[in-house]
Amino acid sequence: MTYCLGIVTKHGLIMASDSRSNAGYDQVNVVKKMHTFVQPGERVFVVLTSGSLSLTQSIMTLLRRDFDAGKGLATAPSMYDAARVVGEQVRRVSDIDRPALERDEYRFNVHLILGGQVKGQPPELYLVYPQGNPLAATEESPFLQIGETKYGRPILDRGIRFDRTTLEEAAKYALLSLDSTMKSNVTVGPPIDLLAYPVDELNVTRQRRFAADDPDLAKIRNRWEQALRQAILRLPEVRFRPAGARAATAAQEESIQLVEPPAGATTGETSASPAMVETSQPPQSQHSQQQPKG
């Protein structure tokens, strides 16, 4: 399984991905899912991949071969055209491999996120489907996800705003979204690759890989968990009234009341716990014959 995320704001792009690839619980590897294509001063493209590892490797090989030869992404006049170039290679690999895969009951399963900027145009973000067609992020929906998306989405829905979220804030949202997913699903795992792209930089200069034992990642994780517990304590208190304390005709919903906590009552778990680095190991299982998924 995979989790990859792209965020676009008026300040630029944040791209993030996990690095775990698995074909069953007993075949787990580290695979880079973030790929960059750069012509300094002219264009920057970042591609995130999920799905069948053999298929995404073929797609990236074709994109890289054309780019190095001055074709494909190297000549796309806009981000939309770049997304179409990626889609064409998805269809090309589909034409080559889909019949054999489906004959053995494997799905043609690939999704890609393309983010970047062509000189003279704003940064944009696209999702490319297995059929090769692109979907653009918008100001109203300024992030795109692929892979195991459900655990990391709520914080993005609540926090990301195209016109107000800075790149620094978006990077923190991305790390928390990835960490929340790793916490809930062992098939998504470190290292985490994070890339920040400011508007009009037209180069890749801000990039970092966070290993499982990275102390900065552990700091983000622990402070977020402590902040969540403190936030719960600051919410209205939920009180359950015993059945004998209610009139026989009282509405049933009155048995549960929300009451503002007294001032200064939010003591709770205030002390910082020692930094704990979580390394999720997949559970043991029987050997699998699945193809690797990135």
C-alpha positions in Angstrom: 0.0 0.0 0.0 1.0 3.6 -0.5 0.1 7.1 0.7 1.1 10.1 -1.4 -0.1 13.6 -1.0 0.2 16.9 -3.0 -0.9 20.3 -1.7 -1.1 23.5 -3.7 -1.5 27.0 -2.2 -0.9 30.5 -3.6 2.6 30.1 -2.1 3.6 27.0 -4.0 3.5 23.2 -3.6 4.1 20.6 -0.9 4.6 17.0 -2.1 5.0 14.0 0.2 5.1 10.3 0.0 5.8 7.2 2.1 8.3 4.6 0.9 6.8 1.2 1.8 6.2 -1.4 -0.9 4.6 -4.8 -0.1 3.4 -7.9 -1.8 1.7 -9.4 1.2 2.8 -8.9 4.8 6.0 -10.9 4.4 7.4 -9.1 1.4 8.1 -5.5 2.5 10.6 -3.2 0.9 11.6 0.5 0.8 10.9 2.1 -2.6 11.1 5.7 -3.6 7.8 7.0 -4.9 8.7 10.7 -5.5 10.4 11.5 -8.8 11.6 14.9 -10.0 12.1 16.3 -13.6 13.9 19.6 -13.6 15.1 22.1 -16.2 16.5 24.9 -13.9 14.9 28.2 -14.6 12.4 26.7 -17.1 10.3 23.9 -15.6 9.9 21.7 -12.5 7.8 18.5 -12.3 7.3 16.2 -9.3 5.6 12.9 -9.8 4.2 10.7 -7.0 3.2 7.1 -7.8 1.0 4.4 -6.3 -0.2 1.0 -7.4 1.6 -1.9 -9.0 5.3 -1.3 -8.6 6.2 -2.9 -11.9 3.7 -0.7 -13.8 4.8 2.5 -12.1 8.4 1.7 -12.7 7.7 1.2 -16.4 5.8 4.5 -16.6 8.6 6.4 -14.9 11.2 4.8 -17.1 9.4 6.0 -20.2 8.9 9.5 -18.8 12.6 9.7 -17.8 13.8 8.4 -21.2 11.8 11.0 -23.1 12.7 13.8 -20.7 16.4 13.1 -21.0 16.0 13.1 -24.8 14.4 16.5 -24.8 10.9 15.2 -25.4 7.7 14.6 -23.4 7.8 16.6 -20.2 10.8 18.5 -21.5 8.7 20.3 -24.1 5.2 20.4 -22.5 4.0 24.0 -22.8 1.8 23.9 -19.7 1.0 21.8 -16.6 -2.1 20.5 -18.3 -0.1 19.3 -21.3 2.4 17.8 -18.9 -0.4 15.9 -17.2 -1.5 14.6 -20.6 2.1 13.5 -21.3 2.0 11.4 -18.1 -1.4 10.0 -19.1 -0.1 9.0 -22.5 2.6 6.9 -20.9 0.1 5.4 -18.5 -1.9 4.3 -21.6 1.2 3.1 -23.4 2.1 0.8 -20.5 -1.6 -0.3 -20.2 -1.5 -1.3 -23.9 1.6 -3.4 -23.3 0.8 -5.1 -19.9 -3.0 -4.9 -19.2 -3.9 -8.0 -21.4 -1.4 -10.3 -19.6 -2.3 -8.9 -16.2 -6.0 -9.4 -16.6 -5.5 -12.9 -18.1 -4.0 -13.8 -14.7 -6.7 -11.8 -12.8 -4.5 -8.9 -11.8 -5.9 -5.3 -12.1 -4.1 -2.6 -14.0 -3.7 -0.4 -10.9 -1.8 2.8 -11.1 -2.4 6.4 -9.9 -0.1 9.3 -10.1 0.1 12.9 -8.8 1.9 15.5 -10.9 2.8 18.8 -9.4 5.0 21.5 -10.8 5.4 24.7 -12.7 6.2 25.8 -16.2 7.9 29.2 -16.5 5.4 32.1 -16.9 2.5 30.0 -15.5 1.4 29.3 -11.9 2.1 26.0 -10.1 -0.5 23.4 -10.6 -1.4 19.9 -9.2 -3.0 17.0 -11.1 -4.1 13.5 -10.4 -3.7 11.0 -13.3 -6.0 8.0 -13.3 -5.3 4.4 -14.6 -7.1 5.3 -17.8 -4.7 8.2 -18.3 -7.1 11.1 -17.8 -6.1 14.0 -15.5 -7.9 15.8 -12.7 -6.7 19.2 -11.5 -6.7 20.4 -7.9 -8.6 23.7 -7.4 -8.6 26.6 -4.9 -11.6 25.0 -3.3 -10.0 21.5 -3.2 -6.3 22.4 -2.9 -4.9 18.9 -2.2 -4.8 15.5 -3.9 -4.1 12.0 -2.4 -3.5 8.6 -3.8 -3.2 5.2 -2.1 -4.4 4.8 1.5 -6.1 8.2 1.7 -8.8 7.9 4.4 -6.7 8.2 7.6 -4.8 11.3 6.5 -7.6 13.2 4.9 -9.6 14.7 7.9 -6.7 17.0 9.1 -6.3 18.3 5.5 -10.1 19.0 5.1 -10.0 21.0 8.3 -6.8 22.9 7.8 -5.6 23.4 4.3 -6.8 26.7 2.6 -5.4 27.8 -0.7 -5.2 31.5 0.1 -4.2 31.3 3.7 -2.0 28.3 4.3 1.7 29.0 4.1 4.2 26.5 2.7 5.6 26.0 6.2 2.1 25.2 7.6 1.3 23.0 4.6 4.5 21.0 5.3 3.4 20.3 8.9 -0.1 19.3 7.7 1.6 16.9 5.2 3.8 15.3 7.8 0.9 14.9 10.2 -1.3 13.4 7.5 1.4 10.8 6.6 2.1 10.1 10.3 -1.6 9.6 11.0 -1.8 7.1 8.1 1.3 5.2 9.3 -0.2 5.0 12.8 -3.4 3.3 11.5 -2.1 1.2 8.6 1.1 -0.8 8.8 1.3 -1.1 5.0 2.2 2.6 4.8 5.6 3.2 6.3 8.8 5.3 6.4 10.9 6.9 5.2 8.8 9.9 4.4 9.9 12.0 1.4 8.9 15.7 1.7 9.5 18.4 -1.0 8.5 22.1 -0.8 8.4 24.1 -4.0 7.9 27.9 -3.7 6.2 29.8 -6.6 8.6 30.7 -9.4 11.6 29.0 -7.9 11.9 26.7 -11.0 14.3 24.4 -9.3 14.2 21.8 -6.5 16.1 23.0 -3.5 13.9 22.1 -0.5 13.7 18.4 0.0 14.2 16.0 2.9 13.8 12.3 3.8 12.5 11.4 7.3 13.6 8.0 8.5 11.5 6.0 11.0 13.8 7.1 13.8 14.2 10.8 12.8 14.0 12.9 16.0 12.3 15.8 14.2 9.5 13.4 13.0 9.2 12.0 16.5 8.9 15.6 17.9 6.1 16.4 15.4 4.3 13.2 16.3 4.6 13.5 20.1 3.6 17.2 20.2 0.6 16.6 18.0 -0.6 13.7 20.2 -0.2 15.9 23.3 -2.0 18.8 21.6 -4.9 16.5 20.7 -5.3 15.4 24.3 -5.2 19.0 25.6 -7.8 20.0 23.0 -10.1 17.2 24.2 -9.8 18.6 27.7 -10.8 22.1 26.5 -14.0 20.9 24.8 -17.3 21.1 26.6 -17.7 18.3 29.2 -20.0 15.5 28.4 -22.1 14.6 31.4 -24.3 11.5 31.8 -27.3 12.0 34.1 -28.4 8.9 36.0 -31.8 7.6 35.0 -33.2 8.2 38.5 -32.4 11.9 38.3 -34.7 12.5 35.3 -38.4 13.0 35.2 -40.3 10.1 33.6 -41.5 12.4 30.8 -38.1 14.0 30.1 -36.8 13.6 26.6 -34.3 10.8 26.2 -31.6 13.1 24.8 -31.5 15.1 28.0 -29.7 12.2 29.7 -26.5 13.4 28.0 -25.5 17.0 28.5 -22.6 19.2 27.2 -21.4 21.6 29.8 -18.6 24.2 29.6 -15.7 23.1 31.8 -14.8 25.4 34.8 -12.1 28.0 34.1 -8.6 26.6 34.7 -9.9 23.0 34.8 -7.9 21.8 31.7 -5.1 20.2 33.7 -5.0 16.7 32.3 -1.9 15.4 30.6 0.3 18.5 30.4 3.7 17.0 30.9 5.6 16.2 27.7 6.3 12.5 27.4 9.7 11.3 26.3 10.2 11.2 22.6 9.0 7.8 21.4 9.9 6.7 17.9 7.3 4.4 16.5 8.4 1.8 14.0 5.5 -0.2 12.6 6.3 -3.7 11.7 3.9 -5.7 9.6 2.3 -8.7 11.3 3.4 -12.3 10.4 1.3 -14.0 7.8 1.6 -16.9 5.3 3.6 -16.3 2.1 1.9 -14.3 -0.5 2.2 -14.5 -4.3 0.9 -10.9 -4.8 2.8 -8.6 -7.1 4.6 -5.7 -5.3 2.6 -2.5 -4.8 4.3 0.8 -4.4 
